Amino acid sequence: MDVILLGPIGVGNSTLGRLVAAALGLPQVSLDDSRFTYYQEIGYDESIAKQQYAADGFWGLYRYWKPFEAYAVERVLTEHANCVIDFGAGHSVYEDEALLTRVKQALAPHPNVVLVLPSADLATSLDMLRDRQPSLREIVPDINEHFLTHRSNYELATFIVYTADRTADDTCADILRRIAASDARSR
């Protein structure tokens, strides 16, 4: 069984990944830990990344990363099985339809793709994430607002959990209940 966690920056995917993995007795894989190794397999060039950042700031770098992110998703899903994988925020948001289609196809065999959000309310989610990651306020337009409103996360996820007013342990328990219910329905 695989569990894949998606969500914006600072939502707590790594923490939840550790908790869910421990509860299920599965290894945890954080895509952010291995992404640049995967990127380099298909020609990622740090000097180009720096040029993109110098020319267009974070959003230039973001655009440069997109094809590498889709490839990293494909690779991590083929390289790791029976584990909990937490994606970095950008690995589940694609403006390019071809890249989004590739990621959808890679995730299709995985029934437990969990979108973790602070709240069902966009304004509450943004406030919570801005409080957790004040340095991101300098990125204009707001990167987490982009992640929260972009359709990719919602199309890729099989279910959504919310963290507001809950401990990480409570959210983990919710994820485990949802997985158990999904498994029971598929039998």
Helices and strands as residue ranges (DSSP letters): E 3-6, H 13-24, E 28-30, H 31-41, H 46-79, E 84-86, G 89-92, H 97-107, E 113-117, H 122-132, G 134-138, H 143-149, H 151-156, E 159-162, H 168-186
